[in-house]
């Protein structure tokens, strides 16, 4: 069976984003964790060039593929159950010159998986600081997840 012609399932989407994260981290030669544990939640994050997505996956989720457009992918898991939870996700990315890139996250739900994705334009070899605010459903407070990543034009 050709998985690129099949309807993407949650597990296929999970696999795709994990593979993209691995490819991007290998390309940038960064050996770092792509998650943060805050209270009873683990936030997984990745930033990849949107051109890494197959045309079918990009089309399914309304993502433009471009060498100068990156995709931020966020998922929030509850530590005691290991299950994905819905959350409010907002944030920004800042480059070294202090230029702000607003991130408008879109929720994607498939089976047991919940993702929050946003795209933004970037310049080659741009180092970005991401500042995210996350509020898992059923909680009263936001928590912050901050990370840095260098992005590359494909």
Biotite code that builds the C-alpha atoms (Angstrom):
import biotite.structure as struc

atoms = struc.array([
    struc.Atom([0.000, 0.000, 0.000], chain_id="A", res_id=1, res_name="UNK", atom_name="CA", element="C"),
    struc.Atom([1.308, 3.436, -0.893], chain_id="A", res_id=2, res_name="UNK", atom_name="CA", element="C"),
    struc.Atom([0.934, 5.530, 2.291], chain_id="A", res_id=3, res_name="UNK", atom_name="CA", element="C"),
    struc.Atom([1.229, 8.755, 0.318], chain_id="A", res_id=4, res_name="UNK", atom_name="CA", element="C"),
    struc.Atom([-2.092, 8.050, -1.421], chain_id="A", res_id=5, res_name="UNK", atom_name="CA", element="C"),
    struc.Atom([-3.901, 6.869, 1.701], chain_id="A", res_id=6, res_name="UNK", atom_name="CA", element="C"),
    struc.Atom([-6.018, 9.173, 3.842], chain_id="A", res_id=7, res_name="UNK", atom_name="CA", element="C"),
    struc.Atom([-3.723, 10.398, 6.628], chain_id="A", res_id=8, res_name="UNK", atom_name="CA", element="C"),
    struc.Atom([-4.729, 8.965, 9.991], chain_id="A", res_id=9, res_name="UNK", atom_name="CA", element="C"),
    struc.Atom([-3.733, 10.366, 13.363], chain_id="A", res_id=10, res_name="UNK", atom_name="CA", element="C"),
    struc.Atom([-0.942, 7.824, 13.662], chain_id="A", res_id=11, res_name="UNK", atom_name="CA", element="C"),
    struc.Atom([0.247, 8.629, 10.142], chain_id="A", res_id=12, res_name="UNK", atom_name="CA", element="C"),
    struc.Atom([0.137, 12.348, 10.934], chain_id="A", res_id=13, res_name="UNK", atom_name="CA", element="C"),
    struc.Atom([2.041, 11.741, 14.168], chain_id="A", res_id=14, res_name="UNK", atom_name="CA", element="C"),
    struc.Atom([4.624, 9.702, 12.262], chain_id="A", res_id=15, res_name="UNK", atom_name="CA", element="C"),
    struc.Atom([4.889, 12.395, 9.563], chain_id="A", res_id=16, res_name="UNK", atom_name="CA", element="C"),
    struc.Atom([5.499, 15.209, 12.037], chain_id="A", res_id=17, res_name="UNK", atom_name="CA", element="C"),
    struc.Atom([7.976, 13.102, 14.018], chain_id="A", res_id=18, res_name="UNK", atom_name="CA", element="C"),
    struc.Atom([9.831, 12.220, 10.823], chain_id="A", res_id=19, res_name="UNK", atom_name="CA", element="C"),
    struc.Atom([9.872, 15.868, 9.771], chain_id="A", res_id=20, res_name="UNK", atom_name="CA", element="C"),
    struc.Atom([11.140, 16.919, 13.184], chain_id="A", res_id=21, res_name="UNK", atom_name="CA", element="C"),
    struc.Atom([13.906, 14.340, 12.982], chain_id="A", res_id=22, res_name="UNK", atom_name="CA", element="C"),
    struc.Atom([14.853, 15.406, 9.473], chain_id="A", res_id=23, res_name="UNK", atom_name="CA", element="C"),
    struc.Atom([14.934, 19.058, 10.454], chain_id="A", res_id=24, res_name="UNK", atom_name="CA", element="C"),
    struc.Atom([16.915, 18.458, 13.627], chain_id="A", res_id=25, res_name="UNK", atom_name="CA", element="C"),
    struc.Atom([19.416, 16.316, 11.726], chain_id="A", res_id=26, res_name="UNK", atom_name="CA", element="C"),
    struc.Atom([19.755, 18.966, 9.030], chain_id="A", res_id=27, res_name="UNK", atom_name="CA", element="C"),
    struc.Atom([20.421, 21.648, 11.604], chain_id="A", res_id=28, res_name="UNK", atom_name="CA", element="C"),
    struc.Atom([22.772, 19.381, 13.570], chain_id="A", res_id=29, res_name="UNK", atom_name="CA", element="C"),
    struc.Atom([20.977, 20.223, 16.799], chain_id="A", res_id=30, res_name="UNK", atom_name="CA", element="C"),
    struc.Atom([20.908, 17.517, 19.451], chain_id="A", res_id=31, res_name="UNK", atom_name="CA", element="C"),
    struc.Atom([18.236, 18.816, 21.776], chain_id="A", res_id=32, res_name="UNK", atom_name="CA", element="C"),
    struc.Atom([14.947, 17.785, 23.287], chain_id="A", res_id=33, res_name="UNK", atom_name="CA", element="C"),
    struc.Atom([11.848, 18.977, 21.512], chain_id="A", res_id=34, res_name="UNK", atom_name="CA", element="C"),
    struc.Atom([9.568, 18.962, 24.528], chain_id="A", res_id=35, res_name="UNK", atom_name="CA", element="C"),
    struc.Atom([9.068, 20.752, 27.817], chain_id="A", res_id=36, res_name="UNK", atom_name="CA", element="C"),
    struc.Atom([7.426, 19.418, 30.958], chain_id="A", res_id=37, res_name="UNK", atom_name="CA", element="C"),
    struc.Atom([5.342, 21.997, 32.824], chain_id="A", res_id=38, res_name="UNK", atom_name="CA", element="C"),
    struc.Atom([3.322, 20.917, 35.851], chain_id="A", res_id=39, res_name="UNK", atom_name="CA", element="C"),
    struc.Atom([1.267, 17.874, 34.801], chain_id="A", res_id=40, res_name="UNK", atom_name="CA", element="C"),
    struc.Atom([1.691, 18.491, 31.059], chain_id="A", res_id=41, res_name="UNK", atom_name="CA", element="C"),
    struc.Atom([4.302, 17.776, 28.415], chain_id="A", res_id=42, res_name="UNK", atom_name="CA", element="C"),
    struc.Atom([4.406, 20.119, 25.427], chain_id="A", res_id=43, res_name="UNK", atom_name="CA", element="C"),
    struc.Atom([5.993, 18.691, 22.278], chain_id="A", res_id=44, res_name="UNK", atom_name="CA", element="C"),
    struc.Atom([7.085, 21.153, 19.619], chain_id="A", res_id=45, res_name="UNK", atom_name="CA", element="C"),
    struc.Atom([8.744, 21.150, 16.247], chain_id="A", res_id=46, res_name="UNK", atom_name="CA", element="C"),
    struc.Atom([9.548, 23.704, 13.577], chain_id="A", res_id=47, res_name="UNK", atom_name="CA", element="C"),
    struc.Atom([10.022, 22.478, 10.019], chain_id="A", res_id=48, res_name="UNK", atom_name="CA", element="C"),
    struc.Atom([10.153, 23.944, 6.559], chain_id="A", res_id=49, res_name="UNK", atom_name="CA", element="C"),
    struc.Atom([6.638, 23.601, 5.098], chain_id="A", res_id=50, res_name="UNK", atom_name="CA", element="C"),
    struc.Atom([8.226, 22.333, 1.885], chain_id="A", res_id=51, res_name="UNK", atom_name="CA", element="C"),
    struc.Atom([9.031, 19.099, 3.789], chain_id="A", res_id=52, res_name="UNK", atom_name="CA", element="C"),
    struc.Atom([5.320, 18.227, 3.853], chain_id="A", res_id=53, res_name="UNK", atom_name="CA", element="C"),
    struc.Atom([3.952, 16.090, 1.065], chain_id="A", res_id=54, res_name="UNK", atom_name="CA", element="C"),
    struc.Atom([1.491, 17.922, -1.191], chain_id="A", res_id=55, res_name="UNK", atom_name="CA", element="C"),
    struc.Atom([-1.309, 15.639, 0.076], chain_id="A", res_id=56, res_name="UNK", atom_name="CA", element="C"),
    struc.Atom([-0.674, 16.427, 3.758], chain_id="A", res_id=57, res_name="UNK", atom_name="CA", element="C"),
    struc.Atom([-0.281, 20.156, 3.059], chain_id="A", res_id=58, res_name="UNK", atom_name="CA", element="C"),
    struc.Atom([-3.523, 20.213, 1.088], chain_id="A", res_id=59, res_name="UNK", atom_name="CA", element="C"),
    struc.Atom([-5.451, 18.261, 3.708], chain_id="A", res_id=60, res_name="UNK", atom_name="CA", element="C"),
    struc.Atom([-4.561, 20.781, 6.434], chain_id="A", res_id=61, res_name="UNK", atom_name="CA", element="C"),
    struc.Atom([-4.581, 23.950, 4.333], chain_id="A", res_id=62, res_name="UNK", atom_name="CA", element="C"),
    struc.Atom([-0.847, 24.530, 4.630], chain_id="A", res_id=63, res_name="UNK", atom_name="CA", element="C"),
    struc.Atom([1.020, 26.361, 1.894], chain_id="A", res_id=64, res_name="UNK", atom_name="CA", element="C"),
    struc.Atom([4.240, 24.628, 0.870], chain_id="A", res_id=65, res_name="UNK", atom_name="CA", element="C"),
    struc.Atom([7.152, 27.020, 0.349], chain_id="A", res_id=66, res_name="UNK", atom_name="CA", element="C"),
    struc.Atom([10.908, 26.993, 0.855], chain_id="A", res_id=67, res_name="UNK", atom_name="CA", element="C"),
    struc.Atom([10.641, 30.193, 2.910], chain_id="A", res_id=68, res_name="UNK", atom_name="CA", element="C"),
    struc.Atom([7.590, 29.223, 4.987], chain_id="A", res_id=69, res_name="UNK", atom_name="CA", element="C"),
    struc.Atom([8.005, 27.300, 8.234], chain_id="A", res_id=70, res_name="UNK", atom_name="CA", element="C"),
    struc.Atom([5.477, 25.254, 10.181], chain_id="A", res_id=71, res_name="UNK", atom_name="CA", element="C"),
    struc.Atom([5.309, 25.223, 13.986], chain_id="A", res_id=72, res_name="UNK", atom_name="CA", element="C"),
    struc.Atom([3.654, 22.090, 15.380], chain_id="A", res_id=73, res_name="UNK", atom_name="CA", element="C"),
    struc.Atom([2.596, 21.897, 19.049], chain_id="A", res_id=74, res_name="UNK", atom_name="CA", element="C"),
    struc.Atom([0.961, 19.063, 20.980], chain_id="A", res_id=75, res_name="UNK", atom_name="CA", element="C"),
    struc.Atom([0.032, 18.991, 24.663], chain_id="A", res_id=76, res_name="UNK", atom_name="CA", element="C"),
    struc.Atom([-0.117, 15.722, 26.606], chain_id="A", res_id=77, res_name="UNK", atom_name="CA", element="C"),
    struc.Atom([-1.350, 15.168, 30.136], chain_id="A", res_id=78, res_name="UNK", atom_name="CA", element="C"),
    struc.Atom([1.440, 13.383, 32.027], chain_id="A", res_id=79, res_name="UNK", atom_name="CA", element="C"),
    struc.Atom([-0.713, 11.102, 34.185], chain_id="A", res_id=80, res_name="UNK", atom_name="CA", element="C"),
    struc.Atom([-2.664, 9.690, 31.225], chain_id="A", res_id=81, res_name="UNK", atom_name="CA", element="C"),
    struc.Atom([-0.267, 10.305, 28.344], chain_id="A", res_id=82, res_name="UNK", atom_name="CA", element="C"),
    struc.Atom([-3.256, 11.497, 26.305], chain_id="A", res_id=83, res_name="UNK", atom_name="CA", element="C"),
    struc.Atom([-3.472, 14.567, 24.118], chain_id="A", res_id=84, res_name="UNK", atom_name="CA", element="C"),
    struc.Atom([-5.506, 17.432, 25.541], chain_id="A", res_id=85, res_name="UNK", atom_name="CA", element="C"),
    struc.Atom([-7.107, 20.461, 23.933], chain_id="A", res_id=86, res_name="UNK", atom_name="CA", element="C"),
    struc.Atom([-5.515, 23.764, 24.833], chain_id="A", res_id=87, res_name="UNK", atom_name="CA", element="C"),
    struc.Atom([-5.456, 27.405, 23.969], chain_id="A", res_id=88, res_name="UNK", atom_name="CA", element="C"),
    struc.Atom([-2.150, 28.031, 22.190], chain_id="A", res_id=89, res_name="UNK", atom_name="CA", element="C"),
    struc.Atom([-0.814, 31.449, 21.205], chain_id="A", res_id=90, res_name="UNK", atom_name="CA", element="C"),
    struc.Atom([2.607, 32.895, 20.693], chain_id="A", res_id=91, res_name="UNK", atom_name="CA", element="C"),
    struc.Atom([5.236, 34.773, 18.777], chain_id="A", res_id=92, res_name="UNK", atom_name="CA", element="C"),
    struc.Atom([8.625, 34.183, 17.244], chain_id="A", res_id=93, res_name="UNK", atom_name="CA", element="C"),
    struc.Atom([11.340, 36.847, 17.405], chain_id="A", res_id=94, res_name="UNK", atom_name="CA", element="C"),
    struc.Atom([14.533, 37.047, 15.373], chain_id="A", res_id=95, res_name="UNK", atom_name="CA", element="C"),
    struc.Atom([17.835, 38.511, 16.578], chain_id="A", res_id=96, res_name="UNK", atom_name="CA", element="C"),
    struc.Atom([16.838, 41.956, 15.260], chain_id="A", res_id=97, res_name="UNK", atom_name="CA", element="C"),
    struc.Atom([13.760, 41.849, 17.487], chain_id="A", res_id=98, res_name="UNK", atom_name="CA", element="C"),
    struc.Atom([11.327, 41.506, 14.593], chain_id="A", res_id=99, res_name="UNK", atom_name="CA", element="C"),
    struc.Atom([8.108, 39.843, 15.720], chain_id="A", res_id=100, res_name="UNK", atom_name="CA", element="C"),
    struc.Atom([6.297, 37.070, 13.872], chain_id="A", res_id=101, res_name="UNK", atom_name="CA", element="C"),
    struc.Atom([2.797, 36.506, 15.255], chain_id="A", res_id=102, res_name="UNK", atom_name="CA", element="C"),
    struc.Atom([1.770, 32.860, 15.322], chain_id="A", res_id=103, res_name="UNK", atom_name="CA", element="C"),
    struc.Atom([-1.921, 32.095, 14.720], chain_id="A", res_id=104, res_name="UNK", atom_name="CA", element="C"),
    struc.Atom([-2.442, 28.468, 15.717], chain_id="A", res_id=105, res_name="UNK", atom_name="CA", element="C"),
    struc.Atom([-5.044, 26.209, 14.145], chain_id="A", res_id=106, res_name="UNK", atom_name="CA", element="C"),
    struc.Atom([-6.267, 23.124, 16.017], chain_id="A", res_id=107, res_name="UNK", atom_name="CA", element="C"),
    struc.Atom([-6.198, 19.761, 14.252], chain_id="A", res_id=108, res_name="UNK", atom_name="CA", element="C"),
    struc.Atom([-8.002, 16.795, 15.831], chain_id="A", res_id=109, res_name="UNK", atom_name="CA", element="C"),
    struc.Atom([-7.771, 13.272, 14.472], chain_id="A", res_id=110, res_name="UNK", atom_name="CA", element="C"),
    struc.Atom([-8.704, 10.223, 16.501], chain_id="A", res_id=111, res_name="UNK", atom_name="CA", element="C"),
    struc.Atom([-6.685, 10.549, 19.743], chain_id="A", res_id=112, res_name="UNK", atom_name="CA", element="C"),
    struc.Atom([-4.238, 13.160, 18.417], chain_id="A", res_id=113, res_name="UNK", atom_name="CA", element="C"),
    struc.Atom([-4.552, 16.931, 18.848], chain_id="A", res_id=114, res_name="UNK", atom_name="CA", element="C"),
    struc.Atom([-2.098, 19.322, 17.179], chain_id="A", res_id=115, res_name="UNK", atom_name="CA", element="C"),
    struc.Atom([-1.774, 23.072, 16.946], chain_id="A", res_id=116, res_name="UNK", atom_name="CA", element="C"),
    struc.Atom([-0.076, 24.381, 13.827], chain_id="A", res_id=117, res_name="UNK", atom_name="CA", element="C"),
    struc.Atom([0.940, 27.800, 12.571], chain_id="A", res_id=118, res_name="UNK", atom_name="CA", element="C"),
    struc.Atom([3.029, 28.954, 9.635], chain_id="A", res_id=119, res_name="UNK", atom_name="CA", element="C"),
    struc.Atom([5.312, 31.954, 9.225], chain_id="A", res_id=120, res_name="UNK", atom_name="CA", element="C"),
    struc.Atom([7.762, 33.378, 6.686], chain_id="A", res_id=121, res_name="UNK", atom_name="CA", element="C"),
    struc.Atom([11.466, 33.414, 7.461], chain_id="A", res_id=122, res_name="UNK", atom_name="CA", element="C"),
    struc.Atom([14.897, 34.177, 6.017], chain_id="A", res_id=123, res_name="UNK", atom_name="CA", element="C"),
    struc.Atom([17.563, 31.527, 5.496], chain_id="A", res_id=124, res_name="UNK", atom_name="CA", element="C"),
    struc.Atom([19.573, 30.701, 8.621], chain_id="A", res_id=125, res_name="UNK", atom_name="CA", element="C"),
    struc.Atom([17.336, 32.895, 10.761], chain_id="A", res_id=126, res_name="UNK", atom_name="CA", element="C"),
    struc.Atom([17.649, 32.196, 14.493], chain_id="A", res_id=127, res_name="UNK", atom_name="CA", element="C"),
    struc.Atom([14.289, 32.537, 16.196], chain_id="A", res_id=128, res_name="UNK", atom_name="CA", element="C"),
    struc.Atom([13.129, 32.611, 19.793], chain_id="A", res_id=129, res_name="UNK", atom_name="CA", element="C"),
    struc.Atom([9.640, 31.171, 20.210], chain_id="A", res_id=130, res_name="UNK", atom_name="CA", element="C"),
    struc.Atom([7.498, 32.331, 23.116], chain_id="A", res_id=131, res_name="UNK", atom_name="CA", element="C"),
    struc.Atom([4.310, 30.329, 23.524], chain_id="A", res_id=132, res_name="UNK", atom_name="CA", element="C"),
    struc.Atom([1.435, 30.652, 25.979], chain_id="A", res_id=133, res_name="UNK", atom_name="CA", element="C"),
    struc.Atom([-0.501, 27.468, 26.585], chain_id="A", res_id=134, res_name="UNK", atom_name="CA", element="C"),
    struc.Atom([-3.674, 26.957, 28.590], chain_id="A", res_id=135, res_name="UNK", atom_name="CA", element="C"),
    struc.Atom([-4.855, 23.342, 28.698], chain_id="A", res_id=136, res_name="UNK", atom_name="CA", element="C"),
    struc.Atom([-8.649, 23.063, 28.746], chain_id="A", res_id=137, res_name="UNK", atom_name="CA", element="C"),
    struc.Atom([-9.966, 22.876, 32.294], chain_id="A", res_id=138, res_name="UNK", atom_name="CA", element="C"),
    struc.Atom([-7.122, 24.903, 33.806], chain_id="A", res_id=139, res_name="UNK", atom_name="CA", element="C"),
    struc.Atom([-7.183, 28.497, 35.015], chain_id="A", res_id=140, res_name="UNK", atom_name="CA", element="C"),
    struc.Atom([-3.649, 29.572, 34.192], chain_id="A", res_id=141, res_name="UNK", atom_name="CA", element="C"),
    struc.Atom([-1.445, 29.909, 31.142], chain_id="A", res_id=142, res_name="UNK", atom_name="CA", element="C"),
    struc.Atom([2.044, 28.522, 31.210], chain_id="A", res_id=143, res_name="UNK", atom_name="CA", element="C"),
    struc.Atom([4.899, 29.545, 28.968], chain_id="A", res_id=144, res_name="UNK", atom_name="CA", element="C"),
    struc.Atom([7.056, 27.407, 26.749], chain_id="A", res_id=145, res_name="UNK", atom_name="CA", element="C"),
    struc.Atom([10.063, 29.133, 25.205], chain_id="A", res_id=146, res_name="UNK", atom_name="CA", element="C"),
    struc.Atom([12.617, 27.671, 22.828], chain_id="A", res_id=147, res_name="UNK", atom_name="CA", element="C"),
    struc.Atom([15.087, 28.730, 20.148], chain_id="A", res_id=148, res_name="UNK", atom_name="CA", element="C"),
    struc.Atom([15.623, 27.291, 16.711], chain_id="A", res_id=149, res_name="UNK", atom_name="CA", element="C"),
    struc.Atom([17.497, 28.215, 13.566], chain_id="A", res_id=150, res_name="UNK", atom_name="CA", element="C"),
    struc.Atom([15.510, 27.766, 10.340], chain_id="A", res_id=151, res_name="UNK", atom_name="CA", element="C"),
    struc.Atom([16.789, 27.133, 6.845], chain_id="A", res_id=152, res_name="UNK", atom_name="CA", element="C"),
    struc.Atom([15.454, 27.646, 3.336], chain_id="A", res_id=153, res_name="UNK", atom_name="CA", element="C"),
    struc.Atom([15.335, 24.280, 1.606], chain_id="A", res_id=154, res_name="UNK", atom_name="CA", element="C"),
])
